[in-house]
Amino acid sequence: MALTNDSSGAGCIDNAAKEESIKSQFITREGTYKLMTLSEYSRPSRMPLNTTQGNNVAGSAVVHVSFITLDNGSSNGSSSNDDCEDCKEKICFNVGRELYVYNYAGVAKAADLSRPIDKRVYKGTYPTCHDFDQTCTSTDNCELLVGFSAGQIQLINPFKKDSQVVNKLFNEDRLIDKSRVTCLKWIPGAQQHFLASHTSGFLYVYNVELGAGGSLPAYQLFKQGDGFAVHTCKTKSSRNPVYRWTVDEGAVNEFAFSPDGHCLAVVSEDGYLRVFDYHSMELQGVMRSYFGGLLCVAWSPDAKYIVTGGEDDLVTVYSVLEKRTVCRGQGHRSWVSKVAFDPVTYRFGSVGHDTLLCLWDLSEDDLKAPTQLARLRNILGSPICPYIQDVPIIQPLISKKIAHERLSVLVFREDSIVTACQEGFVCTWARPGRSAQPNFNSPKQTTSPSLLTSGTILRERQFELRFH
């Protein structure tokens, strides 16, 4: 039998392999975005997190990233780093059971992983989310909230070396809620108050100046609406939680405050987006996914639109003013894990379990009100979840594979885009014209995070906390 060389088939295979290769740059109308490989943050060893390890922490501990800008004029107790004295930006990220805080130089300098400002290792539980208090101005008063898989919430100052104990713990005995913390946010305009959501379907308002009372809280109804209820603790003296929000059924996966802090958008495993006036505790709008749960949510900078992503592999744009679904975006091949608006270009982006980064543009046609025919079909169907043909379907401006493992972080910054994957690599993508060569003067990375090139041992803060 004669053997033939099917060059056309080989070409198809080569093209498919090329298409699935991990990209280090992508082109949009405004220019080329480039991956800054020297600005990559990860565990100091640069070893990827083993997502198949036996304890399953790696597979379930989703990587998150938080940023804060501080005045370095007062830095007592923060880690010394001559090459980053002018680094006002700080970055926090979690990988497995570990939590790291570093100086963040963005596209300007190479990341120095040998000098973490703070490193913490937890036993018995692991970090699931975190959030800096953006009203803090210096390292002396910086507060970081950390939520855990067993339901506890920790308040720390990662820049204080003289503090060798936990600053404060909430839900320490797990009397308030035993389920995983899914999202944490400081409440805008409410000093010393924060909001936490759990897989139990509850959201809790905490006051950092109050205790928990040391007993199982008894609740009384404060307000009730369509599909939600708000309770307070039935006690003579004030205690945490200040309020408990119940949002129908299923885990609360994420929530986000509007830019002005007046409204709260909540997405849940039941597939619903609910928009509340936070202060009056009134339900303002509802939208449902095409199918499956909603996993992520983000507001547009002008608070006119909300974008969601979830288990239907779609991104959905919702008009807050018109209270309707504006359009849906098809471009992902698996669950959408994070969405965010780009305030520079009025574009939004999404990342997912398919390791794809997608960027989406909204045109005037996409934002138009539905036709009369579509309105009639909505009456027959559901205005909360219209038929797929009743709203515009948009395609991504770009769709690129940028990681080996599923993506969980997407942050738009003035000079860059930041992404992170489940392996624990935090990547910086320079915007067009901002990819200046990083400063290489920082110490070279060594095999041990505790040793500098000079052989000096760095005083590394490592906490091992066991929650029962």
Summary of the structure (lengths in Angstrom):
residues: 468
radius of gyration: 23.3
end to end distance: 69.7
largest distance: 91.4
contacts: 1511
relative contact order: 0.14
helix: 9%
strand: 40%
